[in-house]
Amino acid sequence: MSERVAILQRLDPAQVDEYVEAHQEVPEAVSSAMKQGGVEEYELFVSGNIAVGVVTVNDFDTFVEQYQDDPQTKEWEARVDQFKLSGVDPETMQMPTMDRIWRLSDEA
């Protein structure tokens, strides 16, 4: 069964447009690394200076371990880090997740 996880990032208000623009061309190597890590779907939402990534993944911890070890994902995170106040740390590759407090679902 897949997991859905929300990842929170706070953007530099003066650089939101640059952050959004950078995501118009996510490198194929990053997308491939995410898929190889078990990501089924990743959506990124922005409102003001808040960005929330919603990831559907086989196992989030396994994904993070693999993502942390990939040199191209580290390069990508370092690139987009210049637009953020907080979020995925390009040094440790830790991802600040949000706690789900409610869910509506047809599933039991």
C-alpha positions as CSV (number, residue, x, y, z in Angstrom):
1,M,0.0,0.0,0.0
2,S,1.3,3.4,-0.9
3,E,1.8,6.4,1.4
4,R,1.0,10.0,0.8
5,V,3.3,12.5,2.5
6,A,3.2,16.3,2.4
7,I,6.5,18.2,2.4
8,L,6.6,21.8,3.6
9,Q,8.9,24.4,2.3
10,R,9.0,28.2,3.0
11,L,10.1,30.3,0.1
12,D,11.9,33.6,0.1
13,P,9.0,36.0,-0.7
14,A,11.3,37.9,-3.1
15,Q,12.2,34.7,-5.0
16,V,8.9,32.8,-5.4
17,D,8.8,33.5,-9.2
18,E,12.3,32.1,-9.5
19,Y,11.4,29.0,-7.5
20,V,8.3,28.4,-9.7
21,E,10.4,29.0,-12.9
22,A,13.0,26.5,-11.8
23,H,10.3,23.8,-11.5
24,Q,9.3,24.4,-15.2
25,E,12.4,22.3,-16.1
26,V,13.0,19.7,-13.4
27,P,16.0,17.7,-14.7
28,E,15.1,14.2,-16.0
29,A,17.7,12.7,-13.7
30,V,15.8,14.0,-10.7
31,S,12.5,12.7,-12.0
32,S,14.1,9.3,-12.7
33,A,15.7,9.2,-9.2
34,M,12.3,9.9,-7.7
35,K,10.7,7.1,-9.7
36,Q,13.5,4.7,-8.9
37,G,12.9,5.5,-5.2
38,G,9.3,4.4,-5.5
39,V,7.5,7.7,-6.1
40,E,4.3,7.1,-8.0
41,E,3.2,10.7,-8.1
42,Y,4.6,14.0,-6.9
43,E,2.7,17.3,-7.0
44,L,4.0,20.7,-6.0
45,F,1.7,23.5,-4.8
46,V,2.6,27.1,-4.1
47,S,0.6,29.8,-2.3
48,G,2.3,33.0,-1.4
49,N,5.7,31.9,0.0
50,I,4.6,28.4,1.0
51,A,5.3,25.4,-1.2
52,V,3.8,22.0,-0.4
53,G,4.9,18.9,-2.2
54,V,2.5,15.9,-2.0
55,V,4.2,12.6,-2.7
56,T,2.6,9.2,-3.2
57,V,5.3,6.7,-2.7
58,N,5.7,3.0,-1.9
59,D,7.8,3.6,1.2
60,F,8.7,7.2,2.2
61,D,11.7,6.3,4.3
62,T,13.2,4.2,1.5
63,F,12.6,6.9,-1.0
64,V,14.4,9.5,1.3
65,E,17.4,7.2,1.7
66,Q,17.7,6.7,-2.0
67,Y,17.1,10.4,-2.8
68,Q,19.7,11.4,-0.3
69,D,22.4,9.3,-1.9
70,D,21.9,10.5,-5.5
71,P,24.4,13.2,-6.5
72,Q,22.1,14.7,-9.1
73,T,19.2,15.2,-6.6
74,K,21.7,16.8,-4.2
75,E,22.7,19.2,-7.0
76,W,19.0,20.0,-7.7
77,E,18.2,20.6,-4.1
78,A,21.2,22.9,-3.8
79,R,20.0,24.8,-6.9
80,V,16.5,25.4,-5.6
81,D,17.6,26.0,-2.0
82,Q,18.6,29.6,-3.0
83,F,14.9,30.4,-3.4
84,K,13.9,29.0,0.1
85,L,14.0,30.1,3.7
86,S,13.5,26.5,4.8
87,G,12.6,23.1,3.4
88,V,14.6,20.2,2.0
89,D,18.1,20.7,3.4
90,P,20.6,20.3,0.6
91,E,23.3,19.3,3.1
92,T,21.5,16.6,5.0
93,M,18.7,16.0,2.4
94,Q,16.2,15.8,5.2
95,M,12.6,16.6,4.2
96,P,10.3,18.5,6.6
97,T,7.0,16.7,6.5
98,M,3.6,17.7,7.7
99,D,1.4,15.7,10.0
100,R,-2.0,14.6,8.6
101,I,-4.7,15.6,11.1
102,W,-7.8,14.5,9.1
103,R,-8.7,12.4,6.1
104,L,-11.9,11.8,4.2
105,S,-11.8,8.5,2.3
106,D,-14.0,5.7,0.9
107,E,-11.4,3.2,2.2
108,A,-11.8,1.7,5.6
